[in-house]
């Protein structure tokens, strides 16, 4: 690693000032610029979906719900779910940080198919436009799960536009997954063996496998839904000879693996945050790497745990229950390995590590509540209640969004060349942990007490906990706006970061910040294992 | 009870108590498994802060023994709970014979309950305490889910199909009854009261509720009105299977399969007669799909059921 002179980002030629025209951005094939395009797009979608969340929490302040009509509320939570899942969470880490970092981490000039990468962004935005059209035209009231025959025969909203949007956006997922798989196989720098890959790359590889295998099933399912709703072909509606449970099987065959599409990249991020925060090699490299692959594989076999009370055979239920407990094992292995990584480390409590620790705490709670849901007799009580809502928000918001923000706080200096104020980063990490628990822990209690989800009005005995949850959501709101403010501030006012402000290992830190257009002056030759920090150096590859 | 806050949901059955025990035990396991992570992670982060002069020699890169332990031990602990929860679930899966059967028809956005004596109620369900009760449920439109939090039970209610759930409520009282599967506009008000009564009170309630004759009797009326009795009646000479003594017993089908004649089989035979034809009969029966309401179908099923074991009975009762 050569010491690079501390220049301000503007003084040096980088991918950011390689061109200033709109054309240079919208027709770029540079994976770093496409990552920025994605970052802007998904931040916009996050804001739209957050409005839905705000409406939900405001409505639930009182048992009778003074703000929205039932129709309005149903549309608000459908908007929140659809946009958060498909237009924020699924593309969040892979298409921004994955796009930006995978070539840098493996020592490549770009992804294997740069133009396909740009196409995937246009497809994604195209799908988003359909969805936004449906919203402007009045919205959808089926929930993000589109259960039949409600969605095909009974719902009044713009179902067709939304499922068209989601189907189109799915192709962007497939292309991105394909691009990552080929890139990791073919474009690793000399010496970058599979055993030297950063865990971030391993988990994106596992994610890509799911993207490529599961997303087509979603497309098929939604096309069948389209056929029934638009053409009245009998597929899911029993009144014309269809089977409504067929839809649930197909939908969850995609949508459960989709949860791992959201969480695996965040796990990859956390592996980087924890090792860099401890200045130490990850504990049990191969266990953490293989855990990602195990999650991706077994994750395909657990969809039936969404259907324990649907009328599915109880014997099928028992098998899905068992497999759902099994899929938790590799996740637990990761959590224990991250904890052990801090042992005898040289720990610096900077914002990235704090976000990483917030992830581990919230993910652990969310994961164990997932085991409760996998237990047949408990699920029979808490299925479709706020217990489920709390569980998946611990995974998707406490886990995936914390991972996303952790990644932003870790690689922001690499992406922009500027440092943000660390104190504010620590405050926002703390506020997120606090606000998140205040918002969602009461929802576990509400669920066990018997409050079903998707209720615009509720019995009065649930009010205290709902008010607590809404109060937490306002803390969470502040905690999400804060990084937006200081990141924006840092673009002009932050001090120059230098190539490696955290003293982290990894090829992305050997190139200047922000990186030059082609990433590296010369393709690096790798002769060391990953996370080769002094504390744990020297015993060769494992 | 404080009107704004509830500390614990009421337990109205032994099953509810057992589910709560399982839930509390698993919560304890959750604490047992998370506490080391929380304590060690923050402990290590503070103790090994950069700048503190502590022993960092021999910092480990991994340890396969430790990996094995933390892979296997939590999984085995979880398996204990898998067995425990599975036992409760399957125990709840098989209703005892002779359970009181109440029919449930759900539609946007109301619940209709029909007692065997023909008593009907909307958005309220009265049941006797201490007796097994089995609900046979179907929906007229979308998927609903009957949720009885005080019993820790729920079961989705599907269009075109019967699903069932059974319970033995222990403690008389008034509890919540909700829809938990999102079913559209008024989902959150598709709710009502679940009233558990002493058997004596329940009998009195049945008396007062009034009825047009038992459900089986009403089914018999429909059986005649729809013309079913022309072929299936005891006096008929047409070549159609007789229905006496059929319900609950195996039926040989064309093609060699054998099914048990349950509620679903009777329903499907009325709506889709060409699907599962009884062995030795020509598929000549016309379909009644679209001509019979869910309520009438349940009455017809009740009638076929009533002649399943004994001679046809027109008496009100179980």
Interface residues (C-beta under 8 A of the other chain):
Chain A: X70 X71 X74 X141 X142 X143 X145 X147 X149 X150 X153 X154 X155 X237 X238 X239 X244 X245 X277 X278 X279 X280 X281 X283 X284 X285 X286 X287 X309 X310 X311 X314 X317 X318 X321 X322 X325 X326 X328 X329 X332 X333 X335 X336 X337 X338 X339 X340 X342 X343 X344 X345 X346 X347 X348 X349 X353 X357 X360 X361 X364 X365 X368 X369 X371 X372 X375 X376 X377 X378 X380 X381 X383 X384 X385 X448 X449 X450 X452 X453 X454 X455 X456 X457 X458 X459 X460 X461 X462 X463 X464 X465 X535 X536 X539 X542
Chain B: X1 X2 X3 X4 X5 X6 X8 X9 X18 X19 X22 X23 X26 X29 X30 X33 X34 X36 X37 X38 X40 X41 X42 X44 X45 X46 X48 X49 X50 X55 X56 X57 X58 X59 X60 X61 X62 X63 X66 X67 X70 X71 X74 X75 X78 X79 X81 X82 X84 X85 X86 X88 X89 X90 X92 X93 X108 X141 X142 X143 X145 X147 X149 X152 X153 X154 X155 X156 X158 X159 X160 X161 X163 X176 X178 X179 X180 X181 X182 X183 X184 X185 X186 X187 X188 X189
